[in-house]
Amino acid sequence: YLDAASNGAWGKGGGQTFNGGVGEGAAGNDGTSQALKRTDGSITYNEWSYAVGHQLNMAQIITSAGPDPVTITAETVGKTIAGATFKG
């Protein structure tokens, strides 16, 4: 995604693994969650249902829809999908 969406600014290529050059890699939701617990101030990307089921803290995102941070829920994801448009 970063390679395609950055208009050349990413520069690290695409693929199945993160090629950021920094940080720690881990496999799957369990692996990334365990790494997160060991590293103060760290962040990760996990599947939403996994994060909910394991009571993980989740970021809130400020979007172009307004100034208030949005929490990911089934409702907010549904609104996002409903507002999506396709090109091409």
Secondary structure, DSSP 8 states (H G I E B T S, - for coil): -HHHHTTTS--S--SSS---SSS----HHHHHHHHHHHSTT------HHHHHHTT----EE--TT-SS-EE--HHHHHHHHHT-----
